[in-house]
Every structure is written in C-alpha cells, then in structure tokens.
Amino acid sequence: MTLEQGEDLWERVVGEIACLRRSLESGEGAEPQVTCPTVEGAPVRDHYRLTPQGRLEVYTDGTDDPYSDGKWSFAECYEPRWPAGVSCAR
C-alpha cells in the first residue's frame, strides 16, 4: 500500500489492521508493507511483521531517501497496541 503525504496509516488501512488482529489472536504471522513519502517526497517503506509469538517488528527501508542515512532500521514491540500510532507525517 502506498500513502500520500500526511495521510494517516491507521485511518486508511482498517481491513489490514483487522487482519493483523486476527493473526495475533490466532497465533499466526502477518506482513503488510506500507510506503509513505517524507516531507521532501522521498519514498520510505515500512515492513510490519507480526510473528506467531505476538511480537511486532518494523523494518524501515530508507535507502531511497537522499536526506537520511540511506540505511534500513529496525524496531520491535513485544506487546503491540492497536492502533500503533504510525502516520506518514515524517
């Protein structure tokens, strides 16, 4: 999924959030990907990975953003909350 500048991820992806909740409740994994533009318009891709153990991992691909370090980053949460509060206002 690709979002426009300033668009809130959690307002647009209600179905995907429901899928992640079902996956969390059933002990299965899920992996949606979202592309959001930076303030300057460069695409940044976030890969959300819900593991069967209930851990939420977020891999961020900043390699196409000329104003960043041009690297991947990683964050994780062992008790994800819904909504996770992610928006595309970078």
C-alpha positions as CSV (number, residue, x, y, z in Angstrom):
1,M,0.0,0.0,0.0
2,T,1.2,3.5,-0.8
3,L,0.0,6.5,1.1
4,E,0.0,10.2,0.1
5,Q,1.8,13.0,2.1
6,G,0.2,13.5,5.5
7,E,-2.2,10.6,5.2
8,D,-2.8,8.6,8.4
9,L,-2.0,4.9,8.0
10,W,-4.5,3.7,10.7
11,E,-7.4,5.6,9.2
12,R,-6.8,4.1,5.7
13,V,-5.9,0.5,6.5
14,V,-8.8,-0.6,8.7
15,G,-9.0,-4.0,6.9
16,E,-5.3,-4.6,7.3
17,I,-5.4,-3.8,11.0
18,A,-8.3,-6.3,11.4
19,C,-6.2,-8.9,9.6
20,L,-3.2,-8.2,12.0
21,R,-5.6,-8.5,15.0
22,R,-6.9,-11.8,13.7
23,S,-3.3,-13.0,13.1
24,L,-2.3,-12.0,16.6
25,E,-5.3,-13.8,18.2
26,S,-4.8,-17.0,16.1
27,G,-1.1,-17.2,16.7
28,E,-0.3,-16.7,13.0
29,G,2.1,-14.2,11.4
30,A,1.3,-11.4,9.0
31,E,3.5,-9.0,7.0
32,P,1.9,-5.8,5.5
33,Q,4.1,-3.2,3.7
34,V,3.4,0.5,3.6
35,T,5.2,3.2,1.6
36,C,5.0,6.7,2.8
37,P,6.6,9.9,1.5
38,T,8.9,12.0,3.6
39,V,8.3,15.8,3.9
40,E,10.6,16.1,0.8
41,G,8.6,13.4,-1.1
42,A,11.1,10.6,-0.9
43,P,9.6,7.1,-0.5
44,V,10.2,5.3,2.7
45,R,8.9,1.7,3.0
46,D,7.8,0.2,6.3
47,H,7.5,-3.6,6.6
48,Y,5.4,-4.6,9.5
49,R,6.0,-8.2,10.6
50,L,3.7,-9.8,13.2
51,T,5.4,-13.0,14.4
52,P,3.4,-16.1,15.5
53,Q,4.8,-15.3,19.0
54,G,2.9,-12.0,19.0
55,R,5.9,-9.7,18.5
56,L,5.6,-6.8,16.1
57,E,8.7,-6.0,14.1
58,V,9.0,-2.9,12.0
59,Y,11.7,-2.8,9.3
60,T,12.1,0.6,7.7
61,D,13.8,0.9,4.3
62,G,15.3,4.4,4.0
63,T,17.6,3.6,1.1
64,D,15.7,5.9,-1.4
65,D,15.6,8.9,0.9
66,P,18.5,11.2,0.0
67,Y,18.1,13.2,3.2
68,S,18.5,10.2,5.6
69,D,21.4,7.9,6.3
70,G,20.3,5.7,3.4
71,K,20.0,2.6,5.6
72,W,17.5,0.1,6.9
73,S,16.3,0.5,10.5
74,F,14.6,-1.9,12.9
75,A,12.2,-1.6,15.8
76,E,10.2,-4.2,17.7
77,C,7.4,-4.4,20.3
78,Y,6.6,-7.5,22.3
79,E,3.1,-6.3,23.3
80,P,1.7,-4.4,20.3
81,R,-1.1,-2.0,20.9
82,W,-3.8,-1.2,18.3
83,P,-3.6,1.2,16.6
84,A,0.1,1.5,16.8
85,G,0.0,5.3,16.1
86,V,2.1,5.3,12.9
87,S,1.4,8.0,10.5
88,C,3.0,9.3,7.3
89,A,3.8,12.7,8.7
90,R,7.6,12.1,8.7
